[in-house]
Amino acid sequence: MLLLYLPGIFIVTHISVPGWVQESGVSDKALHFLMYMILVFLMWFSVSPNARINWRKPAVWVVFFAAVLYAASDEWLQGFVGRFATVADFFANFCGVVAGLLIFSFFSFWPASVIVTGITIFALSNCTRVNLSDLIPVTNASFHLLAYAFLTAIWIRCVSLFILLRAPNLKWLTVALAPPVGFLAVVKLYSLICGKALTLTDIAISLGAIIGVVATVWLAALLRSDVPIDRAIRS
């Protein structure tokens, strides 16, 4: 993922800004923050897959300076392709790096994955002044489908590390469903407060993604009732 993400950032930041991005009024500082928070997430857990950050170890400083150097060079090189390198963009990149490392100081891989995914979904859902469903309906629908399916999957995996259930029951169903659905409600409520219209199609797609993932894991556990849900998820 890291090997794909690094050139992906470079390509996105060195091409002309698409017209729909300009029309959406998206906060580019929010995008810079997210890109580098995700980057440092991938970098840290490539170096130390199962450990939280220990600031007394050299590995975290290697990741920190590598990410900051990449952010600086990325901004500098934009000046050669007709885009503007700004201190504000670099500062947003830097804040993303620092925020990511702080999160990983308290949380191991799976909880950190849930937090980073949640922050990303929340920010991408609310960093524009208009509804993306009006500008890019197919991409917007795909985002809601994949984002909430992924969030639910890693939430269930995270929970399975702390709660082992031999067979699916109401408690497991509540724990699996309630947080992703509650998070969806918070995201859409914030959008409504910010003056953006609620799109029922987006809500339906998101709920369908959440329920689909939970139902898949539930059925897998039913078919293998002698296997704990955490092992059913891995299989």
LINCOR-V896977 format. One record per helix or strand of 3 or more residues. SS is the DSSP state (a for helix, b for strand). FROM is the first residue (numbers start at 1). TO is the last residue. If there is no record, write none. Layout:
[[SS/FROM/TO] [SS/FROM/TO]]
//
This chain:
[[a/2/12] [a/19/24] [a/28/47] [a/58/78] [a/87/106] [a/109/126] [a/132/135] [a/137/160] [a/170/193] [a/200/223] [a/229/234]]
//
